Amino acid sequence: MDADFIIIGGGIAGVSASARLSELGSVVLLEAEDTLAHHASGRSAALYEPHYGAAPVVGLSLASRDYFFAQKDVLSPRGLLTVAQGFEMEALRADADDMNLTLITGEQACAMVPILNPQVVAGAATADHAWDIDTDLLLQGFARLARGNRARTLTKAQVTAITRINGGWSVTTKAGAFTGTTLINAAGAWVDQVAQMAGVQPLGFQPYRRSMARIPAPGGHDL
């Protein structure tokens, strides 16, 4: 076998898995694009709010806290404000309980962010336990750790076929073929395609396009 672990996908999930698994055995990471974190991992407006998400996600976020804070400049204070219309107040209160947020009035929220429409915002919740994540710095730290443990990282290595072999897997890519004992699917938006190549039932994963427009704030607001 070429490796104990073959990881398909070079986003934050794949690279962090490479860093951790390289402490346990040999790793080959395969990324289809020219660079790591080419897609969502390199474009996300990343926020670390450890109480956000489903229970498994919250568990992972809380378990990651010490590591994040031990990395110089990976986190920077941001804070969080979430707003609700009248019909959303029950959901807002539930979120506040789940995420340890502080409920405030709509008037207080509009005072904090004057661009908000007081005729629409019925209530809000805030938290100071939220931080911006420097995703590139975080990813490069994991990549250095993986390299230090002799993990191999290949870009321009789009997977074209996956075959089950005795004792593991054979993965054919545009950069060559590789064999490994354990296969990790960290392909992001392409997880179902990779799963199908491996003969695994897809999850029905559906990626959606997200768009953000940056425009000058109206009324001279400093936002």
Backbone as CSV, one residue per row, in Angstrom:
resi,resn,N_x,N_y,N_z,CA_x,CA_y,CA_z,C_x,C_y,C_z
1,MET,0.839,-1.197,0.000,0.000,0.000,0.000,0.882,1.258,0.000
2,ASP,0.415,2.284,-0.736,1.150,3.545,-0.726,0.987,4.294,0.586
3,ALA,-0.147,4.088,1.265,-0.412,4.857,2.484,-1.398,4.113,3.369
4,ASP,-1.355,4.457,4.646,-2.383,3.960,5.563,-3.715,4.650,5.302
5,PHE,-3.636,5.948,4.937,-4.844,6.748,4.725,-4.742,7.487,3.397
6,ILE,-5.778,7.401,2.582,-5.910,8.252,1.398,-7.071,9.202,1.649
7,ILE,-6.806,10.492,1.535,-7.825,11.517,1.750,-8.132,12.174,0.415
8,ILE,-9.399,12.206,0.050,-9.822,12.874,-1.181,-10.449,14.208,-0.802
9,GLY,-9.799,15.298,-1.199,-10.296,16.638,-0.899,-9.291,17.444,-0.108
10,GLY,-8.969,18.635,-0.622,-7.958,19.477,0.006,-8.508,20.752,0.589
11,GLY,-9.752,20.702,1.090,-10.278,21.829,1.852,-9.887,21.690,3.311
12,ILE,-10.521,22.482,4.173,-10.148,22.465,5.584,-10.414,21.097,6.206
13,ALA,-11.469,20.405,5.777,-11.752,19.074,6.331,-10.646,18.094,5.969
14,GLY,-10.275,18.070,4.693,-9.246,17.140,4.255,-7.877,17.447,4.823
15,VAL,-7.506,18.724,4.836,-6.170,19.100,5.312,-6.044,18.886,6.816
16,SER,-7.081,19.219,7.568,-7.024,18.983,9.011,-6.999,17.483,9.309
17,ALA,-7.752,16.690,8.538,-7.691,15.238,8.706,-6.296,14.714,8.395
18,SER,-5.674,15.263,7.362,-4.314,14.867,7.017,-3.355,15.161,8.161
19,ALA,-3.502,16.337,8.760,-2.620,16.709,9.871,-2.760,15.745,11.035
20,ARG,-3.979,15.431,11.398,-4.210,14.563,12.556,-3.864,13.103,12.251
21,LEU,-4.275,12.611,11.090,-4.019,11.208,10.763,-2.545,10.945,10.497
22,SER,-1.805,11.978,10.091,-0.371,11.793,9.850,0.388,11.505,11.139
23,GLU,-0.249,11.761,12.280,0.351,11.399,13.562,0.180,9.909,13.853
24,LEU,-0.695,9.250,13.084,-1.025,7.847,13.333,-0.509,6.911,12.247
25,GLY,-0.192,7.455,11.071,0.263,6.611,9.975,0.579,7.446,8.752
26,SER,0.860,6.778,7.646,1.202,7.479,6.407,-0.064,7.963,5.705
27,VAL,0.041,9.142,5.078,-1.124,9.807,4.483,-0.800,10.278,3.074
28,VAL,-1.739,10.080,2.157,-1.716,10.722,0.844,-3.003,11.525,0.708
29,LEU,-2.880,12.828,0.459,-4.044,13.689,0.245,-4.108,14.057,-1.226
30,LEU,-5.285,13.907,-1.819,-5.491,14.160,-3.243,-6.459,15.321,-3.433
31,GLU,-5.995,16.380,-4.092,-6.819,17.559,-4.363,-6.920,17.759,-5.873
32,ALA,-8.138,17.943,-6.372,-8.358,18.055,-7.812,-7.838,19.364,-8.393
33,GLU,-7.892,20.441,-7.615,-7.539,21.761,-8.142,-6.031,22.013,-8.058
34,ASP,-5.629,23.208,-8.533,-4.210,23.563,-8.533,-3.687,23.873,-7.135
35,THR,-4.590,24.294,-6.245,-4.192,24.699,-4.901,-5.144,24.099,-3.880
36,LEU,-4.711,24.061,-2.638,-5.588,23.648,-1.554,-6.629,24.731,-1.290
37,ALA,-7.736,24.336,-0.707,-8.799,25.272,-0.295,-9.259,26.155,-1.447
38,HIS,-9.399,25.568,-2.621,-9.751,26.349,-3.814,-11.214,26.769,-3.814
39,HIS,-12.067,25.991,-3.161,-13.505,26.257,-3.219,-13.992,26.861,-1.904
40,ALA,-14.985,26.266,-1.255,-15.643,26.899,-0.108,-14.682,27.238,1.024
41,SER,-13.699,26.374,1.288,-12.792,26.623,2.411,-11.977,27.895,2.219
42,GLY,-11.729,28.262,0.969,-10.935,29.453,0.705,-11.759,30.706,0.505
43,ARG,-13.089,30.589,0.571,-13.941,31.735,0.264,-14.941,32.044,1.368
44,SER,-14.915,31.295,2.431,-15.947,31.443,3.454,-15.658,32.633,4.362
45,ALA,-16.730,33.302,4.783,-16.623,34.326,5.827,-16.731,33.587,7.154
46,ALA,-15.623,33.032,7.604,-15.646,32.029,8.674,-15.805,32.674,10.047
47,LEU,-16.713,32.132,10.815,-16.972,32.585,12.183,-16.916,31.384,13.110
48,TYR,-16.184,31.526,14.213,-16.162,30.468,15.223,-17.141,30.833,16.319
49,GLU,-18.285,30.167,16.302,-19.302,30.301,17.347,-19.577,28.878,17.822
50,PRO,-18.954,28.463,18.918,-18.923,27.035,19.251,-20.262,26.410,19.580
51,HIS,-21.307,27.215,19.797,-22.604,26.648,20.148,-23.565,26.596,18.962
52,TYR,-23.079,26.917,17.772,-23.945,26.966,16.594,-23.954,25.613,15.884
53,GLY,-25.147,25.161,15.489,-25.254,23.968,14.666,-25.869,22.793,15.391
54,ALA,-25.924,21.671,14.678,-26.450,20.435,15.255,-25.500,19.914,16.331
55,ALA,-26.006,19.020,17.167,-25.236,18.541,18.317,-23.853,17.994,17.940
56,PRO,-23.714,17.187,16.880,-22.366,16.707,16.536,-21.416,17.842,16.162
57,VAL,-21.941,18.871,15.476,-21.117,20.015,15.089,-20.692,20.801,16.324
58,VAL,-21.625,21.014,17.241,-21.301,21.723,18.485,-20.234,20.958,19.260
59,GLY,-20.361,19.645,19.320,-19.359,18.844,20.015,-17.978,19.004,19.419
60,LEU,-17.888,18.981,18.088,-16.603,19.176,17.419,-16.074,20.589,17.640
61,SER,-16.965,21.582,17.588,-16.547,22.972,17.783,-15.981,23.184,19.179
62,LEU,-16.658,22.646,20.180,-16.177,22.791,21.554,-14.856,22.051,21.749
63,ALA,-14.726,20.891,21.124,-13.483,20.130,21.244,-12.317,20.830,20.550
64,SER,-12.617,21.697,19.579,-11.579,22.411,18.827,-11.138,23.698,19.507
65,ARG,-11.859,24.132,20.523,-11.630,25.446,21.117,-10.180,25.649,21.569
66,ASP,-9.654,24.729,22.345,-8.300,24.904,22.877,-7.278,25.004,21.754
67,TYR,-7.446,24.198,20.711,-6.509,24.253,19.589,-6.572,25.607,18.901
68,PHE,-7.785,26.088,18.620,-7.930,27.375,17.947,-7.242,28.489,18.727
69,PHE,-7.478,28.532,20.024,-6.928,29.620,20.824,-5.423,29.486,21.031
70,ALA,-4.894,28.297,20.827,-3.446,28.113,20.957,-2.697,28.558,19.704
71,GLN,-3.420,28.776,18.597,-2.785,29.177,17.342,-2.753,30.701,17.236
72,LYS,-1.582,31.259,17.095,-1.410,32.708,17.061,-2.145,33.315,15.875
73,ASP,-3.006,34.281,16.177,-3.699,35.114,15.184,-4.753,34.372,14.354
74,VAL,-5.055,33.127,14.671,-6.097,32.422,13.922,-7.475,33.004,14.230
75,LEU,-7.720,33.366,15.487,-8.999,33.943,15.894,-8.838,35.418,16.227
76,SER,-9.851,36.205,15.899,-9.903,37.611,16.312,-11.334,37.929,16.733
77,PRO,-11.506,38.763,17.765,-12.853,39.019,18.296,-13.786,39.607,17.241
78,ARG,-15.023,39.130,17.238,-16.007,39.632,16.297,-17.319,39.963,16.995
79,GLY,-17.862,39.045,17.749,-19.190,39.243,18.311,-20.256,38.819,17.322
80,LEU,-21.465,38.671,17.830,-22.552,38.140,17.013,-23.842,38.873,17.337
81,LEU,-24.576,39.235,16.300,-25.910,39.814,16.448,-26.831,39.097,15.479
82,THR,-27.911,38.537,15.999,-28.922,37.917,15.148,-30.251,38.601,15.401
83,VAL,-30.988,38.893,14.342,-32.222,39.668,14.463,-33.408,38.830,14.008
84,ALA,-34.597,39.251,14.435,-35.810,38.497,14.111,-36.974,39.439,13.873
85,GLN,-37.844,39.042,12.951,-39.128,39.701,12.792,-40.096,39.130,13.832
86,GLY,-41.267,39.727,13.901,-42.216,39.327,14.928,-42.546,37.847,14.920
87,PHE,-42.786,37.291,13.734,-43.167,35.879,13.648,-41.993,34.939,13.921
88,GLU,-40.773,35.486,14.034,-39.590,34.667,14.285,-39.132,34.702,15.739
89,MET,-39.875,35.394,16.597,-39.415,35.595,17.967,-39.307,34.288,18.753
90,GLU,-40.236,33.381,18.545,-40.158,32.104,19.269,-38.880,31.349,18.891
91,ALA,-38.565,31.346,17.600,-37.336,30.691,17.150,-36.111,31.412,17.694
92,LEU,-36.165,32.739,17.765,-35.049,33.504,18.315,-34.802,33.132,19.772
93,ARG,-35.869,33.036,20.552,-35.714,32.671,21.962,-35.137,31.262,22.113
94,ALA,-35.559,30.356,21.234,-35.006,28.996,21.278,-33.519,29.002,20.931
95,ASP,-33.143,29.788,19.911,-31.732,29.897,19.542,-30.919,30.509,20.674
96,ALA,-31.496,31.502,21.343,-30.793,32.146,22.452,-30.507,31.146,23.565
97,ASP,-31.468,30.280,23.842,-31.254,29.244,24.860,-30.182,28.250,24.418
98,ASP,-30.264,27.813,23.169,-29.331,26.801,22.673,-27.906,27.330,22.559
99,MET,-27.768,28.602,22.182,-26.454,29.153,21.869,-25.921,30.090,22.942
100,ASN,-26.621,30.178,24.066,-26.177,31.031,25.166,-26.061,32.493,24.726
101,LEU,-27.098,32.979,24.038,-27.143,34.360,23.575,-27.922,35.221,24.564
102,THR,-27.687,36.523,24.493,-28.403,37.485,25.326,-29.480,38.167,24.493
103,LEU,-30.733,38.041,24.915,-31.833,38.675,24.195,-31.828,40.180,24.434
104,ILE,-32.045,40.944,23.364,-32.187,42.392,23.464,-33.400,42.806,22.645
105,THR,-33.817,44.042,22.812,-34.983,44.528,22.079,-34.600,44.913,20.652
106,GLY,-35.619,45.048,19.818,-35.379,45.524,18.470,-34.778,46.916,18.462
107,GLU,-35.228,47.768,19.402,-34.688,49.125,19.493,-33.191,49.097,19.814
108,GLN,-32.791,48.206,20.712,-31.370,48.103,21.046,-30.553,47.620,19.850
109,ALA,-31.114,46.681,19.103,-30.410,46.188,17.919,-30.242,47.295,16.887
110,CYS,-31.282,48.097,16.682,-31.208,49.190,15.708,-30.238,50.266,16.159
111,ALA,-30.104,50.447,17.463,-29.124,51.407,17.970,-27.703,50.911,17.716
112,MET,-27.504,49.597,17.798,-26.187,49.017,17.535,-25.837,49.069,16.054
113,VAL,-26.849,48.806,15.199,-26.644,48.768,13.748,-27.719,49.646,13.115
114,PRO,-27.443,50.937,12.957,-28.494,51.879,12.532,-29.110,51.589,11.172
115,ILE,-28.463,50.775,10.369,-29.017,50.470,9.051,-30.238,49.558,9.149
116,LEU,-30.435,48.906,10.287,-31.588,48.026,10.465,-32.887,48.827,10.464
117,ASN,-33.937,48.223,9.971,-35.245,48.868,9.890,-36.030,48.576,11.170
118,PRO,-36.289,49.583,12.000,-37.000,49.333,13.266,-38.434,48.851,13.066
119,GLN,-38.992,49.060,11.885,-40.343,48.575,11.615,-40.367,47.074,11.294
120,VAL,-39.196,46.511,11.081,-39.093,45.088,10.733,-38.497,44.276,11.875
121,VAL,-37.490,44.821,12.534,-36.777,44.085,13.581,-37.574,44.150,14.881
122,ALA,-38.095,43.008,15.306,-38.891,42.949,16.536,-38.053,42.602,17.753
123,GLY,-36.956,41.940,17.546,-36.088,41.541,18.650,-34.772,41.044,18.105
124,ALA,-33.825,40.811,19.009,-32.500,40.375,18.580,-31.816,39.658,19.731
125,ALA,-30.668,39.097,19.431,-29.855,38.436,20.451,-28.392,38.665,20.111
126,THR,-27.571,38.791,21.140,-26.154,39.079,20.945,-25.299,38.077,21.717
127,ALA,-24.036,38.020,21.325,-23.057,37.203,22.042,-21.678,37.778,21.782
128,ASP,-20.813,37.694,22.785,-19.428,38.098,22.565,-18.511,36.889,22.402
129,HIS,-19.078,35.679,22.488,-18.263,34.471,22.311,-18.308,34.024,20.849
130,ALA,-17.899,34.921,19.965,-17.821,34.628,18.534,-16.580,35.318,17.983
131,TRP,-15.863,34.624,17.125,-14.594,35.125,16.625,-14.485,34.882,15.124
132,ASP,-13.840,35.818,14.422,-13.467,35.585,13.030,-12.357,34.543,12.986
133,ILE,-12.388,33.686,11.974,-11.328,32.701,11.753,-10.523,33.114,10.525
134,ASP,-9.215,33.221,10.689,-8.337,33.403,9.534,-8.163,32.017,8.903
135,THR,-9.019,31.716,7.931,-9.068,30.351,7.406,-7.767,29.953,6.709
136,ASP,-7.130,30.897,6.028,-5.875,30.560,5.359,-4.797,30.229,6.382
137,LEU,-4.714,31.025,7.443,-3.717,30.769,8.480,-3.975,29.424,9.152
138,LEU,-5.247,29.137,9.423,-5.601,27.862,10.042,-5.234,26.699,9.131
139,LEU,-5.591,26.809,7.851,-5.309,25.735,6.909,-3.811,25.525,6.731
140,GLN,-3.058,26.616,6.621,-1.611,26.480,6.436,-0.952,25.849,7.654
141,GLY,-1.493,26.123,8.837,-0.971,25.482,10.037,-1.165,23.976,9.999
142,PHE,-2.353,23.545,9.582,-2.596,22.112,9.444,-1.705,21.511,8.356
143,ALA,-1.526,22.245,7.249,-0.692,21.740,6.157,0.755,21.567,6.613
144,ARG,1.267,22.511,7.406,2.637,22.386,7.928,2.767,21.173,8.842
145,LEU,1.754,20.976,9.683,1.776,19.825,10.580,1.798,18.523,9.782
146,ALA,0.978,18.461,8.735,0.948,17.261,7.893,2.297,17.035,7.214
147,ARG,2.873,18.105,6.661,4.181,17.969,6.001,5.249,17.522,6.990
148,GLY,5.183,18.074,8.202,6.160,17.693,9.222,6.087,16.226,9.585
149,ASN,4.916,15.640,9.382,4.736,14.210,9.640,4.844,13.375,8.364
150,ARG,5.369,14.001,7.306,5.656,13.329,6.038,4.407,12.892,5.271
151,ALA,3.316,13.566,5.502,2.143,13.327,4.664,2.418,13.858,3.262
152,ARG,1.905,13.171,2.259,2.050,13.613,0.873,0.780,14.343,0.453
153,THR,0.953,15.509,-0.155,-0.175,16.291,-0.657,0.004,16.499,-2.148
154,LEU,-0.972,16.063,-2.929,-0.897,16.208,-4.377,-2.055,17.059,-4.863
155,THR,-1.738,18.114,-5.607,-2.753,18.910,-6.281,-2.832,18.461,-7.744
156,LYS,-3.822,18.986,-8.463,-4.076,18.567,-9.847,-4.253,17.048,-9.916
157,ALA,-4.872,16.501,-8.888,-5.016,15.044,-8.786,-6.493,14.672,-8.712
158,GLN,-7.248,15.080,-9.717,-8.675,14.760,-9.754,-8.879,13.251,-9.815
159,VAL,-9.757,12.758,-8.958,-10.033,11.325,-8.902,-10.938,10.934,-10.067
160,THR,-10.554,9.882,-10.766,-11.343,9.405,-11.903,-11.934,8.016,-11.673
161,ALA,-11.384,7.266,-10.725,-11.912,5.929,-10.441,-11.453,5.480,-9.062
162,ILE,-12.310,4.705,-8.405,-11.981,4.129,-7.098,-12.361,2.655,-7.134
163,THR,-11.440,1.804,-6.718,-11.672,0.362,-6.749,-11.345,-0.242,-5.392
164,ARG,-12.230,-1.112,-4.928,-11.961,-1.849,-3.694,-10.976,-2.967,-4.007
165,ILE,-9.898,-3.052,-3.238,-8.906,-4.101,-3.429,-8.712,-4.841,-2.112
166,ASN,-7.995,-5.917,-2.161,-7.751,-6.695,-0.957,-7.005,-5.851,0.085
167,GLY,-7.649,-5.605,1.201,-7.006,-4.862,2.283,-7.087,-3.359,2.165
168,GLY,-7.844,-2.849,1.182,-7.912,-1.398,1.077,-8.554,-0.910,-0.205
169,TRP,-7.985,0.186,-0.741,-8.567,0.870,-1.886,-7.490,1.244,-2.894
170,SER,-7.886,1.260,-4.164,-7.045,1.804,-5.219,-7.758,3.020,-5.802
171,VAL,-7.072,4.151,-5.822,-7.657,5.407,-6.299,-6.872,5.879,-7.519
172,THR,-7.555,5.989,-8.644,-6.931,6.466,-9.874,-7.223,7.948,-10.035
173,THR,-6.180,8.731,-10.314,-6.319,10.176,-10.477,-5.578,10.622,-11.730
174,LYS,-5.734,11.896,-12.061,-5.004,12.461,-13.192,-3.515,12.609,-12.891
175,ALA,-3.135,12.395,-11.627,-1.724,12.454,-11.233,-1.149,11.065,-10.981
176,GLY,-1.936,10.017,-11.270,-1.457,8.663,-11.048,-2.411,7.868,-10.178
177,ALA,-2.025,6.639,-9.880,-2.846,5.749,-9.061,-2.190,5.547,-7.702
178,PHE,-3.037,5.420,-6.668,-2.542,5.289,-5.300,-3.367,4.231,-4.577
179,THR,-2.712,3.502,-3.689,-3.408,2.500,-2.890,-3.282,2.849,-1.419
180,GLY,-4.331,2.533,-0.665,-4.315,2.824,0.764,-5.253,1.911,1.519
181,THR,-5.000,1.794,2.803,-5.826,0.920,3.638,-7.186,1.536,3.927
182,THR,-7.183,2.825,4.268,-8.422,3.521,4.636,-8.624,4.705,3.709
183,LEU,-9.862,4.873,3.235,-10.201,5.969,2.326,-11.088,6.968,3.050
184,ILE,-10.710,8.249,3.004,-11.485,9.319,3.647,-12.030,10.228,2.560
185,ASN,-13.338,10.394,2.548,-14.014,11.236,1.563,-14.231,12.616,2.175
186,ALA,-13.395,13.574,1.784,-13.505,14.953,2.262,-13.651,15.887,1.068
187,ALA,-14.461,15.473,0.101,-14.519,16.146,-1.195,-15.505,17.297,-1.262
188,GLY,-16.039,17.722,-0.129,-16.908,18.889,-0.123,-18.149,18.691,-0.975
189,ALA,-18.370,19.595,-1.912,-19.566,19.535,-2.753,-19.616,18.285,-3.625
190,TRP,-18.497,17.586,-3.736,-18.422,16.400,-4.597,-18.426,15.096,-3.792
191,VAL,-18.849,15.156,-2.526,-18.790,13.945,-1.692,-19.635,12.810,-2.271
192,ASP,-20.802,13.132,-2.805,-21.653,12.069,-3.343,-21.049,11.445,-4.597
193,GLN,-20.412,12.255,-5.427,-19.773,11.713,-6.625,-18.639,10.765,-6.251
194,VAL,-17.857,11.172,-5.254,-16.763,10.315,-4.791,-17.323,9.041,-4.170
195,ALA,-18.383,9.184,-3.378,-19.002,8.010,-2.757,-19.473,7.012,-3.811
196,GLN,-20.110,7.511,-4.860,-20.608,6.621,-5.913,-19.466,5.904,-6.620
197,MET,-18.348,6.602,-6.844,-17.197,5.946,-7.458,-16.678,4.813,-6.585
198,ALA,-16.831,4.982,-5.256,-16.361,3.960,-4.317,-17.410,2.890,-4.051
199,GLY,-18.575,3.002,-4.696,-19.634,2.031,-4.487,-20.379,2.216,-3.186
200,VAL,-20.356,3.436,-2.668,-21.019,3.757,-1.406,-22.295,4.539,-1.704
201,GLN,-23.349,4.250,-0.970,-24.618,4.947,-1.157,-24.445,6.439,-0.883
202,PRO,-24.780,7.318,-1.834,-24.641,8.761,-1.600,-25.622,9.251,-0.549
203,LEU,-25.279,10.380,0.065,-26.100,10.947,1.130,-27.215,11.842,0.602
204,GLY,-27.156,12.182,-0.685,-28.105,13.164,-1.206,-27.657,14.574,-0.893
205,PHE,-26.352,14.764,-0.803,-25.783,16.068,-0.465,-26.047,17.055,-1.598
206,GLN,-26.575,18.236,-1.253,-26.921,19.231,-2.264,-26.225,20.549,-1.960
207,PRO,-25.165,20.887,-2.691,-24.528,22.193,-2.487,-25.372,23.305,-3.090
208,TYR,-25.322,24.479,-2.473,-26.041,25.648,-2.971,-25.063,26.800,-3.177
209,ARG,-25.348,27.585,-4.178,-24.528,28.768,-4.436,-24.857,29.847,-3.414
210,ARG,-23.822,30.471,-2.878,-24.000,31.601,-1.972,-23.335,32.822,-2.587
211,SER,-24.017,33.943,-2.512,-23.489,35.172,-3.090,-23.475,36.276,-2.051
212,MET,-22.479,37.138,-2.134,-22.389,38.283,-1.242,-22.036,39.510,-2.072
213,ALA,-22.756,40.589,-1.849,-22.484,41.844,-2.543,-21.956,42.860,-1.536
214,ARG,-20.844,43.476,-1.839,-20.287,44.524,-0.983,-20.601,45.873,-1.617
215,ILE,-21.376,46.690,-0.898,-21.788,47.991,-1.408,-21.553,49.037,-0.326
216,PRO,-21.420,50.304,-0.704,-21.282,51.355,0.317,-22.523,51.403,1.198
217,ALA,-22.329,51.603,2.490,-23.461,51.694,3.411,-24.231,52.983,3.145
218,PRO,-25.555,52.925,3.123,-26.342,54.143,2.879,-26.316,55.069,4.085
219,GLY,-26.567,56.330,3.825,-26.720,57.293,4.914,-25.453,57.596,5.679
220,GLY,-24.304,57.272,5.124,-23.054,57.572,5.805,-22.773,56.701,7.009
221,HIS,-23.470,55.575,7.154,-23.241,54.685,8.294,-21.871,54.023,8.183
222,ASP,-21.195,53.903,9.308,-19.883,53.270,9.363,-20.076,51.786,9.648
223,LEU,-20.193,50.990,8.591,-20.441,49.557,8.745,-19.326,48.758,8.098
